[in-house]
Amino acid sequence: MSESLKQRLERIEEQINQACSHAGRKRNTVRLIGVTKNHDHSVVQSLIDSGVRDIGENRVQEILAKAPALHGDFELHMIGHLQTNKVAAVLPHIKWIQSIDRLRLIERIEYCSNKERRLNALVEVNTSGEKSKSGCPVDQCRQLCERVAASPVLQLKGLMTIGPLGGSENEVRGAFKLLRSLSENITDLCPRAELSMGMSSDFSWAIEEGATMIRIGTALVGGRS
């Protein structure tokens, strides 16, 4: 018998608590983002009904399909690469964008924004240097953060990264340590920077390295169709 959503959530909570304990941190310093790529709105609603207050989506088309059907106390995070031609459509539905990685995207968000509210923003950094990944180069992180901090429609909240896929523990932890180090260089812009790092396979390491947001998909909602 496969695990229920309740059982998965309980198991993940136990793992989060263990990682926090190892790191000498409190559980409330880590925010669980439930990632629901390729799952329909009923799965997302079940997460919200189970108390998950942060939902992450990778694709604009899925946000547009699911968001109107959702209800309850939750915040929607755009965590995937965002094409500039899809900015206008997605902005009304999200409260967070975790994938700010280039100047042109910032400019497009500013152009499309209704200026009535500020969008919480994380600058995505390619800490592993993999060419297949999105995210700004490490040496452009500070400059991009300065631009976000100066934006009238974005509010700089911190940094995001994806650990090297298939990397060793040392390699993955190294990417997370680098992001934490980069956050220490933007304290004047963002004194309490969020660090969004860690997914189903490596979130315990991420918590031990300072993650304040972890993005959990498969371990929480199961395999994707």
N, C-alpha and C positions, 0 to 999 in steps of 0.2 A: 504494500500500500504506500503510495507516495505521500510525502509530507503535506500537511495543510499549510495554508498561508500563516495561520496562527502559530503552528509549530516552527515554521521557518523563522518567523519574526522573533519568537522566544529564543531560538538558538542563536540568531545573530545578536540579539540583545545580550545574551550571556557572553558571547565572544567580545563584544564591545566593552562590557564591564571588565572582563579579564585583561584586555589590552590597556584599558584606563588604569586599572590597578597596578599593572606592571610599570606603567609610566608615571605613577603617582599623580594621576589626574582624576578629576571628578567626571562622572558620566555626562553631566549636563554641559560639558565643554565640547562635546562631539555631536554634530547634527547629522542625522541619517537622511540621505536623499534616496528615495525609492525610485529606481530607474525602470521604466516600463516600455522600453522599445519593443515594438512588434507584439504588444499585448493590447487587447481592446479596452475600451473605457470601463467595462465592468470590473476588470482586474484593478485598474487605477482606483475606482470607487471603493473597492474592498480594502485597499491599502489605507485610503483616507478614513474609512469607517473603523479601521483597526488602530487608528491613532497616528499614522504616519502623516506628518504635516508638511513635508517637502517632497515634491514629485519632480523627477528629472526626465526630460525627453531629449532625444538626439536629433529628431527630424521635425521640421516645420509642419509638414503635411500631417504628421500624427498629432501634433498639438492642435491644429485646426480641426481635425476630426473628433478629438476626444474632449477638449476643453469645454465646449458648450454643454456637454452632457454631465459634467461633474458638478458636485455641490459639496458644501461643508467647509471646514476651516483648513485651508491648505494654501501653499504657495508653489507656483509652477516655475521651474528652472529650465532654461534652454542650455543644454550642456554640450551639444554637438556643434560641429562647424556650421556657421551661419553664412549663407550666401547673401550678398547685398540685395539681390533682386527679390528676396523673400522677407526682408526686414519689415516692411510696412504691414504685411499680413500678420506677422507673429507678435508684434509689439503689444497690441491690446490684451493679449492673453497671458503674458509672462510678467513675473515680478523680479526675476533674476536672469541675467545672462552670464554664464560662466566661461564663455569662449571668445572673449575679446582678444583678437590676436593681430590686428592690423589697423592702421590709421584709416584706411578707406571704409572699414566697417563702422568705426566710430562716427565718421562724417555722415554716413548713410543713416545711422540711427538718429543723429541729431536732425537731419533733414526730415525724416519721417515722423518724428515724435510730435505728439500734440502739446508738448511742453507743460501739461497739467500735472504730471507726476514724474519723479525721477526713478530711473531703473537701476536696481542694484547690479553692480558689475564686478566681475573678476577677470583679471588679465590672465589668459592662458599662455603658459610658457612650455616650450619644448625642451624639457630638462635633460632628455636622453639624446637629443640631436638626431633622432631618426628621421630620415627624409620622408617617410610615409606618413608622418604625423603632422597635424596642424599645431598651432601654437607659435608664438613669436620666439625668435632666438633669444638666448639668455642675455646677450649683450644689448638687446633692445627693450628689456623688461622695464627698466627705470623710465626710459623715455615715453613708453606707451602708458605707463602708470601716471606720469605727469599730465599727459594729454587727457586721460580719463578724469583725473582729479579736477581739471580745469573745465570740464564739460558742464553745460547748464542742464543737461538731461540725464547724465549718468552720475552715479555715486560710487566711487571706488571703494570696494569692500574687501579686496584681497587678491589672491592669486590661485590659479588652478593648474594642475598638471596630471598627466597620465604616465604611470611608471612604464619602464621598458617592457614590452610584451614578451613573455617567455624569458625574461632576465632572471639572473640569480638573485638570492636575497640581498646580497651586498650591492648588486647593481640597482635593484629596485629601491632599497633604502637610500642609496646614494642620490638618486633622483629626488626623493622626498626631502633629504637633508639639504639639497641644493635649493629647493623651493623655499624651505624655511629660512635659509641664509639670505635669499633674495628678498624675503619679506622684511628682514631686519634692515634692509637698505631703503625701505619706503615708509619707515615709521613716521616721518614728517608728513607724508601724504595720507597715511592710513595707520593710525596708532595701534589699532587692534585688528590687524589683518586676518581675514579668514584664509585658511589653507585648505582648499578642496583637493584632496588626493586620496587615493585608495579606492579599489573596487572589490568585487567579490573575492578575488584570489589573493589580495594583498592588503586588505583594509586594516588588519591587526598591526602590520608593520607600519602602515601610514599613521595610525593613532599613536604608536610609540615614538614616531618621528615628529609628531606635532600637528597632525591633521585636525581641523575643526569641522570639516565636512567630509563625509565618505559617501561614495556613490555606488549603491548596491543594486544590482539587477538580478542576474541569474540566481544567486544564492537566496534571494528574497522571493521572487515571483516565478522561478523555474525557467526552463528552456524556452527559447523563442521560436515561434512558428515561422 
